[in-house]
């Protein structure tokens, strides 16, 4: 704003007056410590008349050409130095601070409303939660659609796609914010899609009948299914209920990566995929825009050219994007943050419960509390569909899948947080299930070492006697990784 531009020394960037408060995660307007603030002017200041709104201050009367000689025995006064233009401007800003803050507040409110106008929403009804609370664990279903809307996307794959659930990640954030789990759900996973109620454009409700033994990606788009149907399918398949959803299209990848100045990726071998138009040299590269989209879309450049290998690459990409968004280079740059806010709100569709930008910001700040080393990326454990001769789809691995779902439902970390490994081992010995494990407050003993509390209830039947069929032991997972790891796609 103009007040900022005029309220600084010539060598101070206006953006530098907005400082990130690490305690709140908010930007605050602060002047340089070298900028003295003048008192609010009263009717008279230092014997001179002050201006009234809309009128100029009368110029000072000229001094005489020759100063009066000093009285005998007394020193002469030093010549009065003229205040530099920079200091006069800073004094003006200091005296008008209340006005600046007021305008900045109003401008912030208007800008938030502008951002909220960018966001598209879907009413998912009872498929999700009605609100977001900072002091609770939460599950967000991230959906990437293959819908070809947006400039430059018409040539990708199926031009007539209604927008299926092409990429799906269930993000669970622990109640104490010590860890999070990003569970990828393969699009070719065979599932049962339940009946789901949708809200039509005219506000009426319509129940879309379910389907049995179909691919997961059909939970969105087919028969008019919306994101609420995908959320219900996740619950049907895993037993985990998503609280909210965030849906992105092709443009989201292009605009978000450009907003942060590109995302760093790595490939073991040079890539030249004519189908996705991805060309990368071996080693590290920075991709944004079209190249970033090609990187997450390609299936023929890595592994056995299947969807499961593409999921691994997407997880590596998302981890790198998280690191870039959490970097000081991004968080301390108002310019990048504004670009990121514009790109995110224009490219995303969310449920109505989190449509307010303030709520989306709160969710982002809660996720930011989780150390990247404790954000686990993994995939629903699967095996080839035994009903198919030509293996094109997969089904849940019943030996591993239920344990993974149980850990997420009960807020159990996949990484070594809060003595999770020791607690799992003890619970396994005692025959306890994942539901018996609850994260507690961090407590230390007299030696300063962390302690673990064991509480036995009335349902405890003895060491080694299972309370139910589920095991608390963490299963061996093929593609588990964390967000702090830098990996090269192969």
N, C-alpha and C positions, 0 to 999 in steps of 0.2 A: 504494500500500500504506500501511498505517497508520504504519509507521516514517517514511515520507516526510512524511506529513501532520504528524506530531508533531516531525519533525526539521527544521523550518524556522521562520523568523520569520513573524509573522502576515501580513506583506505579500508573501510569496513564494509563488508558485504551485508546487505539487509538480511539474508538468510542466516548469517551467523548470529543474529540477535535471537533466533529461536533455538533454545537449548533443550536437549532431551533430559528429562528428569528420570534417572534410573529407578527411583522408587515407585513411580507411578506409570512409567512407560509413555508419558505424555510430553508434548513439546510445550515449553513455556517461553514467553517473550521476556528477554532479559537484556538490559543495556550493558555496555562495557563498563567494568569497574572504574575506568578512567573518566567516565561521563558523569560529572557531578550533577545532582538534581537540584534545581532551584526551588525555593519555597513557592507555594501558591501565592501569586501576587494579590495584594489587597488594594484598597483605594489609593494608597501611596506607597511607594517603595523607594527607600533611600532618598527621600525628599523630592522625587520626581514623579510626575503624573504618569500613570500607566494608561495603556490603550483600552478602549472599550471594543466589544466585538464589532468587526466590520470597519474599524477606523485604524489608521496608521498612528504609530507613536510619533509625536512631533520631534524633529531632529534637535539634538543638543545645540545650545548656542555656541558660536565659535569662541575660541579663546583669543585673547589679545595676541597680537603678533609678537610682542616682547613680554615675557613673564616678569612679574614684579621681582625686584631684588630681595633676597632673603634678609630677614632682620639680623642685625649684628649679633654674632655669637651663636647663631642658630644655623643648622644645616638646611640647605635648600631641599625642597621635595624632589624626589626622583621623577623624571618625566613619566606620565601614565602611559603604559603599554596598551596598544589597541588589542582587543580580543580577536583571536583568529576567527575566520568564518566557521571553521569546524567546531570550535568551542561554543560559539554563539548558537549554532544549530543544535548542539547537544544540550545546551541549557534550555532551549525552547522545547526539545523533546521531553526532558525531565519534568518541566513544568506542566506538560500536557499529557503526562503518563496516564491519568485516569481516562482521558478521551481515547487514547490509543488502545488501551485494554478493552474499553467498551466496544469500539469499532471492531477490534479483533474478535471479540466474543460474538458479536452479531454476524460478522463474516464467517466465523467457524460454524455457526448454526445454519446459515444459508448454504454453506458448502456441504455440510452433512446432509441436508435435505436434497441437495443436488445429487449426491452419491446415492442416496436411497432411491431416487428416481431412476438411477441406472439399473438397479437390481430387479431381476425377474423373479417371481415367486410362484409356488405351487401349494395349494391347500391339500395336505396329506391326511387331514382328519386325525383319527386315532392311531394312525400308523407311527406317529412320532410323539414327542413330548410337547406340551403346550408352552414351555418356557425354558430358559437356560439359567442355571444357577452356578455361581462361581465355586461353591464349596462342595460340589458333588462330582463324582466320576461322570463322564459323558462319552457317548458313542456317536460319531459322525460318519455317515456313509458318503464316500466321495465317488461320484459316478462320472465317467468320461464317456460321452456318447460319440457315435460315428455319424452323426447328422451332418450333412454337407452344406449347412447354411454359412453365410458370411463370405465376404469378398475373397476370391482366390481359392475357395475350397470346393468348387464345383467339380473339379477333375479328379478328386480323390475317391477311389474305390467305387462303391455303389452310390450313384448319384441320387437314386430314388429312396434312399434309406430314411425311414421315419425317425431314426434315432434310437438305436438299441443300447443296452447297457454293455458297452464294449470293454471298458476298463472299470474295475470296481475295487475299492479299498475301504474296509471297515476300520476306522481309526478309533481306538479306545484310549482315553486319557485317564490315568489313575486319579483317584480322589485326592491323594496327597501330592500329586503332580511330580512324583519322583520318577515316573516312567510312563511310557505309552507304547501301544502295539498297533502296527499298521498291517492288517490282515487282507491280503489280496484274494479275491474270489474269481476263479477262472470263468471266462465268459462261456466256455464250452462244458461247464459243470452241469451234469444232469440233475434236475431238481423238480420239485412239485411247486407250481405257482398257485397260491391260494386265491380264492375269490377276493376281489378288492373293490372298495367303493372309491369312485373318482368324482371330482367336481368338474362339471362341464363349464364352458365359457359363459353360459347364461345363468350360472349359479345352481343349477339343478344337480342332483346326485344320480350317479349311474353305477350299478354294480357290474363289474366285468367278471365273467366266470373264470375259474382257475383252469390250469392245464397240468397234466401229470406226465412225468418223464420227458421233459423238454429242456433245452439249453437255458442256462441262467440269463443269457442276454435277451431272451424273449420276455423277461419280466418288465421291460420298458419298451414302449412303442407298439408292440403287437396288440391288436384289438383295441387300441386306444389306451393302453396301460400307461400310467404316469409313474413318477418316482416313488409315490406311496406304495405302489404295487411291488416295486423293487425292494423297498424297505420291509414289506411284509414277507417277501420271499427270503430275505436274509434271516428273519426271525424263524420262519418255517424250517430253514435248512440248518441253522447253527444254534438256535435257542437264544440268540443274543438280539435284543431289540435296539435298533438304531434310534437315537433320540431326535436326530436331525439329518438332513442331507444337503450336500453341496454338489451341484451338477455343472460340468464344464464341457464346452464343445471344442472344436479344433482351434477356434480363434483364441481361446483362453491360453493354450500352450504358447501360441505365437506372441500374444500381447504381454503375458506375464513375464516371459523370458526376456523380452525386449525391455520391459520396465526396470528390471534389475541389472541390465547391462550384460545379459548372457549367462549361461549356466555351463560350468566346466564338466566335461565328460571325458571318458577314456575308453579306447578300444585296443585290444591286443593286436589285431591285424587291420590293415587298411580296408575300408569299406567302399564298395561301389555298387549300390543296389538300384537298378533301373526302375523297379516298381515303386519304391518310395522316393526315388531321386536323392538318396542319401550318399554323399561322398565325403569320407573322412580319412585322413592319414592315420597310420598307426601311432598310438600314444595319446597324449592329451590334446583336447581341442575345446574351444568355447563356442557353443551353439546358441542361437536365438532365432526367433521368428520362424521362417519356413524350415530352416535346418533343424531347429529344435523339434518341430512337429514331425519331420521325417525320421528323426532319431527315435521318438517314442512309438511311431507307427510301424517301423520296419519289422518284418518277421523273417526275412530271408537273409539277413546279414549275420545272425548269431545262432549258435547252438544247432538244433535240428530243424530250425525254421518253424517251430511250433509256437503256440500261444504261451505255453509255460515258460519258454526261454525269453519270450518278449516281456513277460511279467517281471523277470529278474532285471532286465535292462530298465524297465520303467521304474522299478524300485530304486535302482542306482541313481537314475535321473532325479527322482523325487527327493532322495536324500541330499543330492547336490544342490537342488533348488532350495531345500530347507536351510542348508548351510549358508547359501548366498543371501537368502532373505534375512537370516539372523546375524549376518556379518555386520561389523561396525560400519563398513563402507555403505551399506544400505540403510541401517537404522539411524545414522547420523546425517543422512542427506535428505533434507526436506523435498528436494526436487525428485529424487527417486521414490520417496514415499508417496508423493502426490501422483506420480505416474503409476505406481503400483496400485494405489487406491482406485484410480480411474479404470485401469485395466481389469482389476478383479471385479469391481461392481458391474462393469459393462459385460463381462464374459460369463458371469456365474448366475445360476438359478438356485434358489434356496427355498426351504419351506417357510411358510408365513410366520412361524413362531420366531424366526431369527432374521426377519427381513430388515430390521433396523440396523443401520451401520454401526451404531453404538454397541449393539449386541455382538455383531460380527467382530468388532474390535476387541471386545472383552474375551471372546473365544480365542482369538489369536494371541492375546496377552497371556491367557491361561496356558495355552500350548507352548508359548515361549519359555515358560518356567521349567519345562521338562528338558534336562540335559540331552543333547543329541546322542550321547553315548548310550542313553537308556531308552531311545526310540527304536524299537525292534521292527524290522520288516520281515514278514514271513507270508506264506501262502497256505491256503486250506490244503491239508494233506490229501492227496488224491491218488487213485490208481486208474489204469485204463478201464474203460467201460467193458465189462465182460460180455455184454449183449451184442457187441459189434465185432464183425470179422475184420473190417478195416477200421483201425483205431483212429477215431476223429473226436471222440468225446471222453470225458472222465467222470468218475463218481468219487464220493468222499471215501477216504481210507478209514474204515471203521476201527482200525487198531490205533490210529493216532488222532484222527479228527476230533472225536468227543473230548479228549484230554485238552486239546488246544482251545476248544470252545469253552470248556469248563474253567480254564485259567483266566480267560478274558472275562467271563461272566462274574467271576469272583475276585476280580481286580488283582490278580497275581502277576507279578512281573516276570518277563522272560529273561531279564538281565539280573545281575547280582545286585539287587537293591533291597534294603531292609532285611538282610539275611534270608532272602528268598530261597536260595539253594539249601541252606541248613534247615529252614522250616519245612521245605518239601521233603527232605530226607527224614526228618522226625515224623512228619505226618504219615509217610509211607510205612515206616516201622510200626506205627500205632494203628495202621489200617484206616486212617482218616482220608476223606475225599477232599477235593479242591474246595468244596463249599464250606469245609470246616476251617479253612485258612482265612484270616482277616488281617489286613494291614493295620498296624497299631502305631502309636506315637513312639518316636525314637527315645529310648531310655538307656542310660549307662549305669554301670555298677560303680563301686568305690574306686576301682582302678581305672575308671574312664572308658571301659570297654562296653560295647553295645550288648544289651541283654535281650532275651527272647522269652515271652510269657507263654506257658502252656496251661490251657484251661480245659478240663475234662467235664463234659456234660453228662446228663442222665442217660443219653443214648450210647455212651461209650461202653463197649462190651468186652474189652480186653485187647492187649497188644496183638496186632496182626489180624484182628477180626474186622473185616471190611464193613463199613456202614452202608455202602452201596457198591454197585459194580464199577463205578468210575475210580480211576487212580489219580493221585495227586502228582505222581512222578512226571516230570517234564519229558515229553517224547523227543526222540531224535528227529530233527527237521533238516531237510536237504538244502534249503536255500535261505536259512536264517541269516540276517545281517542287521547292523545298526546304522543309524543315520550319520554317525561320525566317520564311518569307514569309506575310504576312497577306493573304489574298485574299477577294474577295467573289464568291459564287456568282451566276451569271447564267443 
